[in-house]
Amino acid sequence: MAYSDSERDGFRLSQLIYDSRYRAITIQAVTLALVVAGIFWLIMNARNNLAALGLTPSLDFLSNPAGYDIAFYLIPYDSQMSHGRAAFVGILNTLLVASLGCVTATIVGVLVGVLRLSNNWVVSRLMAVYVEGFRNVPLVLWILLFFAVLSESTPAPRAFKPDENGVSQASMYLSDSFAFTNRGVYTPAPVWSDGSGWLVAVFILSIIGAIYYRRYARKLLFDTGRLLPMAWPALLILVVPALLAYFVLGRPVTLDYPTLGGFNFKGGLNIPNSLLALWLALTVYTGAFIAEIVRAGVLSVSNGQTEAAFALGLRPNRTMSLVVLPQAMRVIIPPLISQFLNLTKNSSLAIAVSYPDVRATLGGITLNQTGRALECMLLLGLFYLILSLAISLVMNIVNNRMKLRER
Amino acid sequence: MKKTVFFGALTVAGLAAGVASASTLDDVKARGKLNCGVTTGLAGFAAPDANGNWDGFDVAVCRAVAAAIFGDGNAVEFTPTTGETRFTALASGEIDMLARNTTWTFSRDTDLKFDFVGVNYYDGQGFIVPKALGVSSAKELDGATVCIQTGTTTELNLADFFRSNNISYEPVPIQTNAEGQQQYLAGACDAYTTDASGLAATRATFEAPADHVLLPEIISKEPLGPLVRHGDNDWGDLVMWTMNALIAAEEYGVTSANVKELAAAPTNNPEVNRLLGTEGELGAMIGLSKDWAVNAIAVSGNYGEIFEKNIGESTPIGLARGLNAQWTNGGLLYSPPFR
């Protein structure tokens, strides 16, 4: 049966379609070509249309003076600085609210998630109501609601001014340190004077000391089985040297109290209501999702683990923190990453309450004043992309460390 | 082979559809109605009434243009735009013209590639404060919290004013006039700043307008006018001359009441005759019918009538003509001749 394979040796074009050896590659190549052509068409289309409107994409506007003021900034800023600086102010504001939100949402989420599994009927039902209530209503409504509550239920700064009888309608709290107004919360701000550097150094050393104490205690536990108290000695190491140094150095850090002057409170630290409302709303909204993730994680740990821990005589609190949660973490962390990403991206809803985040500065006012919509939106997209990837990276490192160590 | 041709044709069709078409007037005529961008709601200038019909000073310009093209002032689709969305809406072709108290500036005219066709209201930026605040000048606002519509020239003027007077303030950016009004009345800001006409319009809707005062300082020039995309000069001319027709009509005493009568037969004023199409062929020069201006004037009257009906002293907004009087009365309104 020597009929020749030889005539088939030559490659013919039709084999690309009819020969199963090549067909898959053909299909992939065609698909890739179509996708590339599609992307190319989109870019060319955008370019042609911009050219038809006489606009050429350029990032030069970033170095021009912004000309507008921003209500809340973490680095020095005034209207004569560039659009790029204004964008950076917005980026820092976004990072601030996102990091605050991630921390508090995690705390709320873990607490609620664990409490929802409580044997106490009232507690577990209350937590269920919280979770279902908050995660089933759009976030922007919560932001607006918190903002409305904060600004409608608090007095205007004018109300703190005594009238002709010397009586004011509103008063500050904690011996005139805190003022809650419809514009924001005014708190005392620390003033760092000479010698405060030493204080900070002492405090950092105490933190290192506390960490070493915990390591030592753990090693002792593993080596000899002796359990040293963990919490209060660590706290003492943290606080006592810093307190001593504070008085020895002659109180280098003082507090600047807010006082009523002119139209507003002056001095102190001003936390605008927009930041508080956004932070609260992001916390309780994302916290509800995290609670469900934590609950799922805890339930994923076999009940036998809990029973075994009880049998060894561990109390319920220790069982949860030493046996169940560490194992649950492996289930919790991957979905937790997406919640952090959601929270970060959701912080762009800041526009609803005029919190000057990057969406409001670069993607709002700068976009408007310069008319560079495409450039601003691409930069904004790039920023959120980089931020999200960075969060994913960090959380994946954490996840790898939490993974079950297989030996 | 057939498939290749098909895909090729599809690509060409897609590319062709992507590029803005050449003549706005042809597009508008084919569509049968004018797409006009207005504010999201500012009493007297552009706001929907109880029946959902848009009404106001800026709306009247849109209706006049629609009437000049179609002979029907209702052939308009109104698109509410915010300070932030208005330019994108116009540049993208979503709307054919924007009549939304927009300030004519150098960079908007050149860098943003728009053409302002004229000024229908000469304005300036002012401040409103509660009377109880006891402030009589904007220079006393050191340290005040000021509500401001974001994405507007007022934002930049405000920064400049406070910087040049060496006083500080805290800006509260807001999206719409309604939001600004609410924040201001709630006391979240000490002062609200926008164009003085807008402040008067806003104050008119307050429960107790007398409790609020407009400060005397006008800190900027705000020539407000309709604008179109740059590049279609024929369309720009059409909108410009429709507006000029309204201004000229007031100057020559042509009103919504007597326009039909005057247009019936040539009068002894040749300028009026050319305007109303009883003499010459001005309409054809901008691609419209002979009676284009008659229709534009008939729909809501001449400039003076529109002003008085919507924002004049007999309305709650109560604006005086001031700079917006005819040049013959010491104002700045001056239509080039119809000839």
Interface residues (C-beta under 8 A of the other chain):
Chain A: W41 M44 N45 N48 N49 A52 L53 G54 L55 G67 Y68 D69 I70 A71 D78 S79 Q80 S151 E152 A156 R158 N182 R183 G261 G262 F263 N264 K266 I351 S354 P356 A360 G364 I365 L367 N368 Q369 T370 G371 A373
Chain B: T11 G14 L15 G18 V19 A20 G83 E84 F87 T88 A91 S107 R108 D111 L112 K113 A132 L133 L141 D142 G143 A144 T145 T150 G151 T152 E155 L156 L158 A159 D160 F162 R163 Y169 E170 P171 V172 P173 I174 Q175 A186 G187 A188 C189 D190 R229 H230 G231
